[in-house]
Amino acid sequence: MTNEMADSTTKSPRLVSIDAFRGWVMFMMLCSVLQMCSVAEQRSENRVLAFLCFHLDHVAWRGMSLHDLIQPAFSFLVGTALVFSIAGRRRRQQSDRDLILHAVWRSVVLVMLGVLLRSLSRDQTYWTFEDTLSQIGLGYLPLVLIAIAPPAATWIGIAVILVGYWAAFAITPLPPPTFDYAAVSVDPTWPHLAEGFAAHWNKNSNLAWMFDQWFLNLFPRSEPFVANGGGYATLSFIPTLATMLLGVVAGRWLQITGEPRRTLMRFAIATAVGLGVGYALDATGICPNVKRIWTPSWVLVSGGWCFLVLGSLHAVCDVAGYRLWTFPLVIFGVNSIAAYVMEWLVPGPVGEIARTHLGAAWASLPAGEAYASLINGTLVITIIWLILYWMHWRRIYIKI
């Protein structure tokens, strides 16, 4: 995921804001290894730990935490980086055909890498496509096709996806009153089951769940697919495409040089519109704000936050020039694919080594074993950062 900064004739420096934002996203993703909620449960009187637990985990269904912003921010930045990648490839005289062929190859690799990572520790290939990489891969080819079209196509694409995806859920019949929620991994007394119109977006009883009951059972499985325990769905790649297109819009604004105030004003307006309209749709029940099925209101709300963060970083890092503080984040950001894969592969071996050689040491800590996962997770993150730093120093970057 590169972000070559260029206009049609000259090459400009990388935008630190993009790498810093992506680095923050990767750091937040890695923080899952801290198991903060496990620590908070053992220190229930500690409000700070409770706050960190909430924001380092996903909400049950409706609403959001900081952790919920990881996937949309990652997707948003795919669109932002694509703008600069297209500019760089066109500067090297690559045709639209070359761009499309590369998009096809990248789509296949991203989808299959997501499947591979989800299949770790399983007896057979686990065909599921809700993983971040698979979701981006499924939408990447249409993303490139829209991005190389006239700019108006981007706005039209966003509007068609948001309205069309909302309408598709809205016209899907609601389950009957006798619907067995327990059979689809949902407790019938679960407090997050909505009533009325908002019920069209309830967990494992919506359009996306119906699609997966058909689609995922086309693949070889150890047992038939009934429901995803978290409510995640394959079709979420469609609204994820809208999130990536919002990133394309941001990338085009960042390409404009010499007009920083105008660019920052656009980011501010996009922030206000995204958050205002998104939260209004949720509050009125027209479209609940649910990340797990990527509702249109979630696209707007998460997109608004992405515009706010990227615009703020652009103002501080690229316009004002305060960049040094971002270095630890940039190390994560410039090798995001490597960081993503290591988040799957490194914690297990590191945890085994820690338990083998430091297991008895946890009992000697002032707080006992309560903070063992926190210390182990910090060790994992540190090791990953050091590996990424070495790769950056050696100019080794994993790109797809």
FENLINMO-V688642 format. One record per residue. N is the residue number from 1. PHI is phi as a letter, one per 40 degrees, with the letter a starting at -180 (* if undefined). NEAR is the number of other C-alpha atoms within 12 Angstrom. Layout:
{{N | PHI | NEAR} {N | PHI | NEAR}}
//
This chain:
{{1 | * | 31} {2 | c | 34} {3 | b | 38} {4 | d | 32} {5 | c | 35} {6 | a | 31} {7 | b | 24} {8 | c | 20} {9 | b | 14} {10 | b | 15} {11 | b | 21} {12 | b | 20} {13 | c | 18} {14 | c | 26} {15 | c | 38} {16 | c | 40} {17 | d | 45} {18 | c | 51} {19 | c | 40} {20 | c | 41} {21 | c | 44} {22 | c | 46} {23 | c | 37} {24 | c | 37} {25 | c | 41} {26 | c | 40} {27 | c | 39} {28 | c | 34} {29 | c | 38} {30 | c | 37} {31 | c | 34} {32 | c | 34} {33 | c | 36} {34 | c | 34} {35 | f | 32} {36 | c | 35} {37 | c | 30} {38 | c | 26} {39 | c | 33} {40 | c | 26} {41 | c | 20} {42 | c | 21} {43 | b | 20} {44 | c | 17} {45 | c | 12} {46 | c | 16} {47 | c | 15} {48 | c | 16} {49 | c | 25} {50 | c | 22} {51 | c | 20} {52 | c | 27} {53 | d | 31} {54 | c | 27} {55 | c | 26} {56 | b | 32} {57 | a | 30} {58 | c | 27} {59 | c | 23} {60 | c | 27} {61 | a | 32} {62 | c | 33} {63 | h | 30} {64 | a | 31} {65 | b | 27} {66 | c | 30} {67 | c | 32} {68 | c | 37} {69 | c | 41} {70 | c | 36} {71 | c | 42} {72 | c | 47} {73 | c | 43} {74 | c | 45} {75 | c | 45} {76 | d | 46} {77 | c | 48} {78 | c | 47} {79 | c | 45} {80 | c | 44} {81 | c | 43} {82 | c | 42} {83 | d | 45} {84 | c | 40} {85 | c | 36} {86 | c | 42} {87 | c | 33} {88 | c | 28} {89 | c | 29} {90 | c | 25} {91 | c | 19} {92 | c | 18} {93 | g | 15} {94 | c | 17} {95 | c | 17} {96 | c | 21} {97 | c | 16} {98 | c | 19} {99 | c | 31} {100 | c | 25} {101 | c | 18} {102 | c | 23} {103 | c | 31} {104 | c | 24} {105 | c | 19} {106 | c | 27} {107 | c | 27} {108 | c | 24} {109 | c | 25} {110 | c | 33} {111 | c | 32} {112 | c | 28} {113 | c | 33} {114 | c | 31} {115 | c | 26} {116 | c | 25} {117 | c | 28} {118 | c | 26} {119 | c | 20} {120 | d | 18} {121 | g | 13} {122 | b | 14} {123 | c | 10} {124 | a | 16} {125 | d | 20} {126 | c | 28} {127 | c | 32} {128 | a | 35} {129 | b | 34} {130 | c | 40} {131 | c | 33} {132 | d | 41} {133 | c | 38} {134 | c | 35} {135 | c | 43} {136 | c | 46} {137 | c | 38} {138 | c | 37} {139 | c | 38} {140 | c | 41} {141 | c | 33} {142 | c | 31} {143 | c | 46} {144 | c | 40} {145 | d | 31} {146 | c | 34} {147 | c | 42} {148 | c | 32} {149 | c | 20} {150 | d | 14} {151 | d | 21} {152 | d | 16} {153 | c | 24} {154 | c | 33} {155 | c | 24} {156 | c | 21} {157 | c | 33} {158 | c | 34} {159 | c | 23} {160 | c | 21} {161 | c | 35} {162 | c | 32} {163 | c | 24} {164 | c | 20} {165 | c | 34} {166 | c | 35} {167 | c | 21} {168 | c | 24} {169 | c | 34} {170 | c | 27} {171 | c | 17} {172 | c | 23} {173 | d | 19} {174 | c | 25} {175 | c | 22} {176 | c | 11} {177 | d | 12} {178 | c | 10} {179 | d | 15} {180 | c | 16} {181 | c | 24} {182 | c | 18} {183 | c | 17} {184 | b | 24} {185 | g | 21} {186 | b | 26} {187 | c | 17} {188 | d | 21} {189 | c | 12} {190 | d | 15} {191 | c | 14} {192 | c | 21} {193 | c | 26} {194 | c | 27} {195 | b | 17} {196 | g | 18} {197 | c | 23} {198 | c | 31} {199 | c | 29} {200 | c | 36} {201 | b | 48} {202 | c | 42} {203 | c | 44} {204 | f | 39} {205 | a | 40} {206 | b | 36} {207 | d | 34} {208 | c | 38} {209 | c | 36} {210 | c | 32} {211 | c | 25} {212 | c | 31} {213 | c | 25} {214 | c | 18} {215 | c | 23} {216 | c | 28} {217 | c | 20} {218 | c | 15} {219 | c | 19} {220 | c | 15} {221 | b | 19} {222 | c | 14} {223 | a | 14} {224 | d | 18} {225 | c | 28} {226 | b | 26} {227 | a | 32} {228 | c | 28} {229 | d | 22} {230 | c | 22} {231 | g | 34} {232 | c | 36} {233 | a | 43} {234 | c | 38} {235 | c | 37} {236 | c | 43} {237 | c | 41} {238 | c | 40} {239 | c | 45} {240 | c | 53} {241 | d | 47} {242 | c | 48} {243 | c | 53} {244 | c | 49} {245 | c | 50} {246 | c | 53} {247 | c | 45} {248 | c | 43} {249 | d | 41} {250 | c | 44} {251 | c | 43} {252 | c | 33} {253 | c | 30} {254 | c | 43} {255 | c | 36} {256 | c | 23} {257 | b | 21} {258 | g | 13} {259 | b | 15} {260 | c | 22} {261 | c | 19} {262 | c | 17} {263 | c | 29} {264 | c | 30} {265 | c | 22} {266 | c | 27} {267 | c | 35} {268 | c | 28} {269 | c | 22} {270 | c | 32} {271 | c | 30} {272 | c | 24} {273 | c | 25} {274 | c | 29} {275 | c | 28} {276 | c | 23} {277 | c | 28} {278 | c | 33} {279 | c | 33} {280 | c | 22} {281 | c | 26} {282 | c | 30} {283 | c | 18} {284 | c | 16} {285 | g | 23} {286 | c | 27} {287 | a | 41} {288 | c | 43} {289 | c | 39} {290 | b | 44} {291 | c | 44} {292 | c | 43} {293 | b | 45} {294 | f | 48} {295 | c | 53} {296 | d | 46} {297 | c | 43} {298 | c | 44} {299 | d | 54} {300 | c | 46} {301 | c | 41} {302 | c | 49} {303 | c | 53} {304 | c | 36} {305 | c | 39} {306 | c | 48} {307 | c | 46} {308 | c | 30} {309 | c | 32} {310 | c | 44} {311 | c | 39} {312 | c | 29} {313 | c | 33} {314 | c | 38} {315 | c | 30} {316 | c | 24} {317 | c | 27} {318 | c | 31} {319 | c | 23} {320 | c | 16} {321 | g | 16} {322 | c | 18} {323 | b | 24} {324 | d | 17} {325 | c | 16} {326 | c | 28} {327 | d | 23} {328 | d | 28} {329 | c | 31} {330 | d | 33} {331 | d | 39} {332 | c | 43} {333 | c | 41} {334 | c | 43} {335 | b | 38} {336 | c | 42} {337 | c | 33} {338 | c | 31} {339 | c | 42} {340 | c | 38} {341 | c | 27} {342 | c | 32} {343 | c | 33} {344 | c | 28} {345 | c | 22} {346 | c | 27} {347 | d | 32} {348 | c | 20} {349 | c | 18} {350 | c | 28} {351 | c | 27} {352 | c | 15} {353 | c | 16} {354 | c | 23} {355 | c | 21} {356 | c | 13} {357 | b | 12} {358 | b | 20} {359 | d | 20} {360 | c | 14} {361 | c | 19} {362 | c | 22} {363 | c | 15} {364 | c | 14} {365 | c | 15} {366 | d | 11} {367 | c | 16} {368 | g | 19} {369 | c | 23} {370 | d | 26} {371 | b | 28} {372 | c | 31} {373 | c | 30} {374 | c | 29} {375 | c | 30} {376 | c | 35} {377 | c | 31} {378 | c | 26} {379 | c | 27} {380 | c | 35} {381 | c | 34} {382 | c | 28} {383 | c | 24} {384 | c | 35} {385 | c | 34} {386 | c | 19} {387 | c | 23} {388 | c | 35} {389 | c | 26} {390 | c | 17} {391 | c | 21} {392 | c | 24} {393 | c | 14} {394 | c | 10} {395 | f | 13} {396 | b | 18} {397 | b | 24} {398 | c | 21} {399 | b | 17} {400 | b | 24}}
//
